């Protein structure tokens, strides 16, 4: 028996009406499954800089960072080869430290950096690379332009990492700050030999071996670690140790602070030898000389 064409068309339309919801349902379930599978990767990619995503119960433990040092086959010239995580050390274009020269800088007097440290307790640690001090509370925020940063720790380099027209100073201090969104800002101070610095005295009162920690007995006023004349260079740079992450705001004071020869030598002894990264190319970065 032949089927009449209009009835055939109706049958086809009826089948389509049945199939379309099924196809759409399958497509939706497939997309949802793909989205659920992709979500952990998206969460990991969106983690804050330096933040390690939480591991699931069946995941492998995180590998320890590659060991690095300031000499030999693990020294600064090879940092970028020690781990893929350290690649910025060799391929980065905005690396720190740099040589600072007023001839390369744009002059400014905007007074864009405001800081007001207060006496506070600190815990010291010899972490094998430097002597580091961590505040046991919250310092008043550092203000750079419209942004605010909180002091996380400070540490030392012997000799200085930044140079001034090619000149090294015997010691450099880095005050490392972080913002709520994970950005970093570092205040850098260089020291020259002279009178004893009262803020350094309790830091070198006891020599810490690698891995040792010590809490200061009294609150420390770190304001003597800053120069009285707060003229400085500003530029965008990086961490000066692996992983050499870029996007760090640097404020390097141009006037040195005094410390006694004994204090400088004591810090050098604690740190176990030179711990300065060689200067890096300035490349196309803008260097601002903020002279007050």
Secondary structure, DSSP 8 states (H G I E B T S, - for coil): ----HHHHHHHHHHHHHHHHHHHHHHHHHHHHHHHHHHHHHHHHHTS-TT------TTS----------SSGGGSGGGHHHH-GGGTHHHH-SS-S--EE-GGGEEEE----EE-----B-EEEEE-SS-EEEEESS----EEETTEEEEEEEEEEESS-SSEETTB--SEEEEEEEE-TTS-EEEEEEEEEE-S--HHHHTTSSS---TT-EEE-SS-B-GGGGS-SS--EEEEEEE-SSTT--EEEEEEEESS-EEE-HHHHHHHHHHHTS---------TT--EEEE--
